[in-house]
Amino acid sequence: METVPKGENAQTSLKVRVWRGDAAGGEFREYAVPARENQTVLDVVTQIQREIEPDLAYRFACRVGMCGSCAMEVNGRARWTCRTHVKRVAAPGEALEIRPLANLPVIRDLATDMAPFFDKWARAGGTFQPKDAPDGAVPAEFSVVPPESKQRREADAGIECIGCGVCYASCDIVAWNPDYLGPAAMNRAWTLVNDVRDGARRERLEAVSGDAGCHSCHSTQSCTERCPKNLDPSSAIAGLKRTLFWDSLWGRLR
Amino acid sequence: MSPDMRGRSHPTYIAFILHRVSGLLLALFLPLHFWALGQAIQGEAALDGFLRWADNPLVKFAEWGLVVLLALHLAGGLRVMALEFLGWRARQKDMVAISAGVAFAAGVLFLLNVG
């Protein structure tokens, strides 16, 4: 007698529309995979690649929400596919629609080129500059910032970002202005502005000001709404604006 | 191609749209506003003529729309100022609700005064 694998119903299948193409363009193609009681969107993409389309390009590594490499647009919203259960985004019988992340160049199918995203982290001054070792060398003594102190809590607020690009893909300002640094890069800059051990505050604030920086943010707050780590890049950008406002007013910038 | 709103249907995005659209519509109204003020310079008769015209219900209704737009834009602007200067973190949706409430209240007050 044939046995049906546990949790799998041979009768029901899940319709999936997957964007296939490259930088030159592409289109949605429809696939059907077995609908399971418990499956993540990443499981579905993997199933398609292993069983139907071996040349489907996508990216993942850890499968448990630590690496930040599997983000895609699922039914119109950027998400980590590994931490998104199909039943959370599609009602029974409803189709899944999977696209590569928006606002980034497509390499092929569901894999985007993350280089512009990380270049902007660098442009926003995302590298820690130790105060006592401006050349980037490791200082002889580490300064201690107590975990309970206000300064530490402010620096910690956005520190858990793993650079998945979900906020960047959800941001309309990035879509409107390709030079705009975006939420993740400015969240990083704000984290370092709040780090009392950092010595590059002025350069960093200058790097994030102006048209490509925090002043272009319209506070639509899609970044905060979508961040899978529940961080608040929107308030980080507001913090940068606020700091720049007072620093410019009191002439602390130059 | 119509924009995909599935990723944009959340309160703070809607607050942004309302702020932006109300600002644009108010900017479109400004020339009419200045023209009406200009009538006062032309003399009392011209202004009175305009004010009589402005008394008809359709214009009153349009005025109510203007008051709501102004209230929306003001409340939306206060939201942005509060967000940027007070550094509130988790209370943004409450702030959107308060902004909408202020705008709605202004509209209702205007209607009560008209009657």
Interface residues (C-beta under 8 A of the other chain):
Chain A: E73 N75 G76 R77 A78 S170 D172 H218 S219 T220 Q221 S222 T224 E225 R226 D232 S234 S235 A238 G239 K241 R242 F245
Chain B: D4 M5 R6 G7 R8 H10 T12 Y13 F16 R20 R79 V80 L83 E84 F85 G87 W88 R89 A90 Q92
